[in-house]
Amino acid sequence: MIEIQNLTKIYKKQTVLNDVNLRLEMGKICGLVGVNGSGKTTLAKAFSKLIRQKFETKTILLVDNDLTLELSESFGIKTRNTLYGIKSGKHEYKTGIPTGMTKQEYIEWAIEDIIVSVDENTDVIASWLVTPKDCTCISTKLMRDALKKLIKRYDFIIFDCEYDLKYLNSLVDYPIDEAIIVSTGTKENIALASKIMSTSRKYVLDGQIGVILNNIEKENLNSSTVLLKDLELNLLGIVEKVDDDNKIINALDIVYSRLNLPQ
């Protein structure tokens, strides 16, 4: 959050701002989508590190919305408890369940129970299976309400999404500021990126959506960018094939400057 209190500005002896108070919530949401093997989990983790470098005191929530749960495992977290586990009654609680709670209070408490802290300002939560959007059961509504409340606590939220934004929207209907389709740059992968774009665009609304070419060989770069142009896909940036995490973060730093996120 950015906060301005009691700001007065005088320009050429004229008061242009007089005792202005302003609060801007950061709360930016980025969804990384793509087929398995495209490298979106690697980029989601790298994005979280980059944001910590840029904004040391800002809080980050990483939501592992992929059925593989690779994002959680990339931090060394052996995920047994998920949002699906809470709904299905298969969750193993760390502590005893408090008494006297409403259903909404219970779900909010259970969600807190499965959040895992990576560091002082970064948390991870895993989703796994998601209930279809047209489900009208009360537990699904309460879960979505609780997730919206949770999201509002963090400055940045990064979703590692299963395939496209439709799956994420079934988990929680919340505005997306930046949707990044991760593609390896092959003809087949770019075709899939185009399909993901068509199914995801309506969930971004006023946010930005585009493609990152990830883990791409230099000799394939030109042909891949031509394919993107032919399919009218917005290229957000390129991450070449490297084995060094710091080089990946440096490449993402260039991409970040073009995104609809705080600079």
N, C-alpha and C positions, 0 to 999 in steps of 0.2 A: 504494500500500500504506500502511495505517495501522499503526504499530508502537508498542506500549507496553512499556516495560521497567522492572522492579523498582518497580512502583507499590504504595505502601502508603497506605491511607486510614483515618484514625481519626475516628470520629463519636461524640460524647458519651463520650469516654474509652474507647471500645470499638473495637478493630481490626476493620473490616468488610472490608478488602482487605489482604492481606499478601503483599508481594513478587510481584505479579501480572505476568506477561509475556504479551503478546497480539500476534498479527500478523493483520491483516485485509487480504486482497488486494482491491484495488479492482476491476480487471479486469471492468468492466461492459460488456455488449454490447447495442447498440441496432441494430435492423434497421428501415430505412425501406422500405416497400413501396408499390406503387401502379402504375397504368397509366402509360404514357408521356404526358407532358404535364401530369401532376398537380402537378409541381413538387418531387418528392422529392429530386432532385439539388440544387436550390437550398437546400432545408431541410437536407440532409445537410451541405453546406458551411457553412451558417449555424450548425448545431449544433456543428460543430468549432470555430468561432470563439467561440461562447458558452462552451464548455467550457474553452478556453484562457484566457478572461477570468476564469472562476471558479476554475480550478486551473492556475496559471501553469506549474508544474513537472511536471504530469502528462503522460504520453505518450499520443498518439492514433494509432490506425491506422485509416485510411479504406480500406475494401475496395470497389472499384468492381465490383459483381457484376451490372451492367446491360450488356446487349449493345451499347448505344449508346456506352458508355465516356464519357458526358457528364461524370461527376464528375471524372475525370482531366483532361479538356479544360477544365473550369471553372477549374482551377488553372494553365492554360497548358501542361499536359503533353501532348505528342503521343505517345500510347501506341502503341508498336510491339511491346513485349514483354509477354506476359500469362502467367498460369498455364497457360492452354490451350496456349500456344506451347511451354512447357517439356515438356508431355506429348506434343505432336505432333512435337517435334523441329524446330520452325520458329523457335525463339528465337535471337536474335542477341546473343551474350554481350559484355559490356563488356570482359572480360579473357579470357585463355586459361583453358581448363578445367584445374583441378589434377588431377594423376594420383593413383592409389592410393586413390580414394574408393569406399565402398560405394554401392549404389543410393540408400539413404536419405540418406547424406551428400551425394551429388550433388544430389538434389532440394532439400535444405535450402540448399545453396550456391547453386543456381540461383534459388531464391526470393529470397534476399538480393540477388542480382544485379539483380532487376527492381523492387525497392522504390525508390520515389522520395521524397526528403525535400522537404516543402513548407516547413518551418521546423525549428528546433532540436528541437522535440518532436512534430512531426506528420509522418507518413509516409502515402503512398498506394501501393496495390498493385491491379492490375487482373486480373480473372478471365477475362472473355469467356465462351466456351462452356464448359458444365459437363457432366461425364460423369454419366449416370443413376445413381441411388443403388444399383441392383441390379447394377452392373458389378462383376465380381469380379477384374479384372485387377490385378496387383501394383502397377503404377505409380499407380493410383487410390488404393489403400490407403496407399501411401507418401506421396502428396501430401496426403491428409487428415491423416495423422499429423504431417506437417511443418507444416501450417497450424495445427493445435492447439497445437503447440509455439511457433509464431510468435505466436499470439494471447495466450498467457500472458505474453509480454514487455511487453505494453502495459496501461496503466491504463484506457483507454477504446477500444472498437472500434465503429466505425460502419459498417454495411453499407448500401450503396445497392443494393437488390435488384431483380432482374428479376421483376416482377409480384407473386409471393407468396413465402412462406418455404419452400415446397417446393423451389424452385430453389436457394435458399441452402443448405438442408439437404443437397442433393446435392453441394454444394461442400465443406462441412464440417459434421459433426454435432456441434454445440456448443450448450450452453444459452443461450437468448436472455432477457435480463433485461427488455427493453422492445421491443415490436414496434409500430411506428407506421404505420398505413395512411394515406397522404396522398390526400385527395380534394378536388376543386375545388368540390364542393357541388351540382353539377347532378344531376337525377334519375337520369340514366344512370350518372354517375360514382359516386353513392352506392350504386346497385344493384351496381356492380362491386366497391365496397368491401365490401359485404355478402358477396359471393362470395369475395373474398380472405380475409375474416375466417374463413369456414367452412373454407377449405382450409389456413389458416395456424395456427389455434388450437392444433392438436396439437403444433406445433413449439415453442410458447412454454412449455409445462409450467407451472411456478410463476411465470413472469414475467407481465407486464402487456401487454395488447393493446388498442388503441383507435384512434380516428380523429382526425386533425387536418384541419380544414377549411382549405384553403390557397388563397390568392389569391382570396378571395371578396369579392364586392361587398356592401356593407352592406344594400342593399335585398333581397338574396337570403338573408340570414343566417337569418331566422326560418323560412322555408320549408324551408331545408336542415336546420336542427336538428330540425324536426318529422319530416322524413323519417328522420333518424338514430334518433329516438326510436321511430318506428313499426317500424323494422327491428331495434330493440333493440341498437343499436351504441353503444359507449362513446365519448363525445366527450371527447377529451383536451384540446383547445384549438382556438383560431381564429387564423389569420393572415390579416388583411384584405389586400386588393389594394393594394400600395404599391410604389414604385420605389426606395425607400431601403433599402439593406442593413442599416443600423443599426436601422431601424424593424422589420425582419423579426427581427433578433436580439432586440430588446426584447420583441416578441410571443412569441418562443420562450422567453424567460426566464420568462415567466408560466407557459407550458406546462411548462417544466422542473421547476418546483416540485411538479408533480403526478405526476411520473414516478418509476418504480422505479430511480432512479439516485442516486448520492451528491449530497448537498445542500451 
